[in-house]
């Protein structure tokens, strides 16, 4: 694979995986990256990417890991992605260690095949969508070190919805703005 102006150290674990991490990549994500037909897992961790996510990446049926894409932004808000329609087979969604902000889009949890969700160490705000309970195969949910809040019954509904996630093994929500005003609520 060619990255503009860069020879890549490409690691392949399996035929369907492209690991392009730790290449000291800078600049924008090339639009053709989303057109790799056999890729099921795409890892771009530990780079310094910036600019906008190419529209072609929205329609990729792969697992996407974009950790440490420190300056990556979208022209159109990710809150309006129809993720369930565009990425129906995705099993892992990792956007950790970035600077993403705003609310977590509830459409993320329409991806019924998701097993792992890593949104930690960003600047997400608002409540965790209770739609997270739709993910019956969810094993790991990492939301620590954001600006998420829950200060009333509605804000805590995501905890109740997680009872539907019978395979959940790891839940991390530390370092947010969660509060319990009264000990009358059952957690």
SVG drawing of the C-alpha trace seen along z (x, -y; Angstrom):
<svg xmlns="http://www.w3.org/2000/svg" viewBox="-35 -20 45 35">
<polyline fill="none" stroke="black" stroke-width="0.4" points="0.0,0.0 1.2,-3.5 0.9,-6.4 1.6,-9.7 5.3,-10.5 6.0,-7.5 7.2,-3.9 5.2,-1.9 6.3,0.8 3.2,2.9 2.5,5.7 0.2,8.5 -1.2,10.8 -3.7,12.5 -4.7,12.1 -7.6,9.7 -5.7,7.4 -3.8,4.3 -1.8,2.8 -0.4,-0.6 0.5,-1.6 3.7,-3.1 4.8,-4.5 5.0,-8.1 2.5,-9.1 1.4,-12.7 -1.1,-14.6 -4.5,-13.5 -5.8,-10.0 -5.7,-9.1 -9.1,-8.7 -8.2,-5.4 -7.6,-3.8 -11.3,-2.9 -11.2,-1.0 -9.1,2.0 -11.5,4.8 -10.0,7.7 -9.3,5.7 -11.4,6.6 -9.3,5.0 -7.6,1.6 -5.2,0.4 -3.9,-3.2 -2.7,-3.5 0.3,-5.4 0.5,-7.9 -0.1,-11.7 -2.8,-11.9 -4.8,-15.1 -7.5,-16.5 -10.8,-14.9 -11.8,-11.2 -12.3,-10.4 -15.9,-9.5 -14.7,-6.2 -13.8,-5.2 -17.4,-5.5 -18.5,-2.7 -15.8,-0.2 -16.9,3.1 -13.9,3.5 -12.9,3.1 -11.4,-0.4 -8.8,-1.4 -7.8,-5.1 -6.0,-5.6 -3.7,-8.5 -5.0,-10.2 -4.5,-13.4 -5.9,-16.0 -8.4,-14.0 -11.7,-15.7 -14.7,-15.2 -16.2,-17.7 -19.6,-16.4 -20.3,-15.6 -19.8,-11.9 -23.0,-12.3 -24.9,-12.0 -23.2,-8.8 -25.7,-6.0 -23.1,-3.6 -25.4,-0.6 -26.2,-0.8 -22.6,-1.5 -20.6,0.8 -22.9,3.8 -20.2,6.4 -17.9,4.3 -16.7,6.1 -14.3,3.6 -14.6,-0.1 -11.6,-2.0 -11.2,-5.7 -9.3,-5.9 -6.5,-8.5 -7.8,-11.2 -9.5,-14.6 -13.0,-13.6 -15.7,-15.7 -19.5,-16.0 -21.9,-13.3 -21.4,-9.7 -23.7,-9.0 -26.5,-6.5 -26.2,-5.0 -22.9,-3.5 -24.8,-1.0 -26.8,0.1 -23.7,2.1 -25.1,5.3 -21.9,7.3 -19.8,5.1 -17.8,6.9 -15.3,4.2 -15.9,0.5 -13.0,-1.8 -13.8,-5.5 -11.5,-6.3 -9.3,-9.3 -11.2,-11.7 -13.5,-14.7 -16.9,-13.1 -19.7,-14.8 -23.3,-14.1 -24.8,-10.9 -23.9,-7.4 -26.7,-6.4 -28.9,-3.6 -28.9,-2.0 -25.5,-0.4 -27.8,2.4 -28.5,3.5 -25.1,5.0 -25.7,8.5 -22.2,9.7 -20.4,6.7 -17.4,7.9 -15.5,4.6 -16.8,1.1 -14.1,-1.5 -15.3,-5.1 -12.8,-6.3 -11.2,-9.7 -13.9,-11.7 -16.4,-14.3 -19.4,-12.1 -22.0,-12.7 -24.9,-11.0 -26.6,-13.0 -30.2,-11.7 -32.2,-8.6 -32.2,-9.1 -28.4,-9.6 -27.9,-6.3 -30.2,-4.3 -27.1,-3.0 -26.1,-0.9 -29.6,0.7 -29.4,1.4 -26.0,3.1 -27.9,6.0 -28.8,7.1 -25.0,7.5 -24.6,10.9 -21.0,11.3 -19.7,8.0 -16.4,8.6 -14.8,5.2 -16.5,1.9 -14.4,-1.2 -16.1,-4.5 -13.6,-6.2 -12.5,-9.8 -15.8,-11.2 -18.4,-13.4 -20.8,-10.7 -22.6,-11.6 -25.1,-9.9 -27.2,-12.6 -29.1,-10.2 -28.4,-6.7 -32.0,-5.8 -31.2,-4.8 -30.5,-1.2 -27.3,-0.7"/>
</svg>
